[in-house]
Each structure stands twice: as C-alpha cells, then as structure tokens.
C-alpha cells in the first residue's frame, strides 16, 4: 500500500496564488504553430436527432456511411449554464469529448456556456452521486455504449471540430449562434486533426517543471510550465469505461487520464491555471496538475492547442488485440505513461482502483508522489 504524501494546504494555496500566467487567454509564440495548423479530414459523424435516428460514420468524405448505432431519445433544448470551461470555445464547435459524453457549444461569446450534449446509453440511468457534468434535458441519448464508437471507441471527434446541421434534407450549414435543437435535424461533425502530429508531450511533474512537445522531425520545444504537480488520484467519472494510461476526456479546460482498470474509478486531471483558480477543490486537493504558458507574461492557455483542442482525443477499445488489424489499432491510439523519480526508463501507468460509495482512502492523496514525468504518446502513422 502506498503512503500518503501530505502537502500542507498553505503550500497549495501559495502555488495557486502565484500561478505564472496572465489574466488574459490567448496564443503565445511557443504554441503558435499548433494553433494554426494544416488539417486533414479523418471521418465524418452523422447523428439524426429523432427517435430511432441513425448514428453513422463516413471515412470517404460522405460517399458511403457505416452505421454505428441509433438515437433513443432526441432533444429540443440547450443548457445555458453548461460546465465552466465551455465558455472558452467558439460557437458551433465540439467543446468536449469523452468516453461518456460529447458536448457542443452554441453562442460565440466567452461569457456564453450554452451547450447541448450527446450521451451513451448508460446515462439513461446515471449513477447516484455522479461527479461530473450532466444535463438530462439538453441531451441526445444513444444506444451506444460508453467507450465505443463516437465515445472513445475509434470514432471520437476532437475538441474544436466543426458541427453542421441539415434541416429536412437540405444542404448542411454551420450551427447558427442562436441555434436550438429540433427533432428531425441531422448533425454532421467534421472530424479533422492537424496533419503534423507530435510524437509526445512530456510533463515534468514538479513545481516549475517544463512541458515539452516532441515531433518526429526531431523538433523539440518547450510549450508550457507545470505550476503545480499532480501527486494524488481521484474518482473521476468516466474512468469506469477506459483502462489505465488512456485518455478519458479532453475539453477546453482539462486533459483527463485514467489510472484504473475498466469497471473501476481512478484518474487525474491536467488543468490550465485560470480554469483551476475557478474551482476551490483544485486548490485543496492533489489529483490535479495545474499548468500555464511557457513564459510568465504569456497569455493563459485555456482552450488552446495542443493541450485543449485539435490534438487529443479518447481513442481505445479493450478488444483492440482481438482483430487481425490489432497492430494498426494499437498504433492509432493515445497512451499515457510515466517515469519514476531516479529512473531513466518509461513505465506503464501505475494502476489503482477507487470505489464510488467508499470514502477516498488516505493513500489516494499521494498515489503518484513518486512520478517525476508524465508522457502523452500520440498515434503513430
């Protein structure tokens, strides 16, 4: 069993109050390339907002479609009080992707948090004491399982992908800024990603640690700073549906990583400084890494690539090894591994399990206290 690493509350508060970032959000020179990339289309997702509506994917620019599932219940509502980080994304874009949800932004202003959602079948009856955002009335419910299809099973979108709507079979057009879902509308998500993906993003897990992006060309650059390391784990919803060392979710204010086996809870999050300062629990607990820009006077990085749009998605299935194309599938997935203090080799993510109904054990607060580096490995083409 692991011994808890106790971090005095006053030290955490000091770290929060001294975040090395400005109060303005924007693109700094260190990440300008990643925020203005060339894109390639991977596939298109089609969702018919009606009972028994089709959910399908096209990998040939809409010429042919593969059925993935169906809509169980459509929606005609939006939620004007969506989760806080949704304000950092533009209108008509995917604002969050996860193994257990997709959220879409309406209205263009930074003050707006208007969204509607697409949910897997498990959320027809969400668990009690659910510790994540959910808005039942403004959600399209599907018959797809969490961790499959468009929910992290190989056909997820990316944060920042454009969403189009077609009404009564007409030509699809971008979501209007005053859009409200209607039964019979059909949504198309154009899933694109940068043509030049990095090999790895490495976080030095210490106060003032460097965040480095590495490309296959040999380019290596510092793109951010760790303002507070992560040393603990928590019961982040959605880790139930993905294995350890996998991306659970990405949105304009979080990278969520699972440390638990499928069917159990456990994970940690990487959040930007301004977003972290809005949440009291981030200030007090240890399962969040807080990050900022590469230089102290650079703009903050909420909603900025490569952390919080364009580059990262949940993409994994436990049965990837079962097919003849297992090698290609594994190489196309994201993987998160670690390096322990005093060691040179990278190791698989350590595995922990937490339980929803039990108190958070003392050891959870220091479960990652020996981790010196965290690395996100990108798909290999």
Secondary structure, DSSP 4 states (H G I P E B T S, - for coil): -PPP----HHHHHHHHHT-SS-S-B---GGGHHHHS--EEEEEEEEEE-STT-EEEEESSTTSS-EEEEEEEE-----BTB--GGGGGS-TTBEEEEETTEEEEEESSSTT-BEEEEEE-GGGGGPPTT--S---GGGEEEESPPTTSTTTTSS----TT-EEEEESTTPPPEEPPTT----TT-EEEEEEEEESS--SEEEEE-STTEEEEEE-TTS-EEEEEEEEE-----B--TTGGGS-TTSEEEEETTEEEEE-S-TTSB-EEEEEEHHHHHT-HHHHH-SSEEEEE-SSTTSPB-TT-TTTSSSS------TTGGGSTTHHHHHHTS-EEEEEETT--S-EEPP---B-TTSPPPGGGGGTTTTEEEEEEEPP--
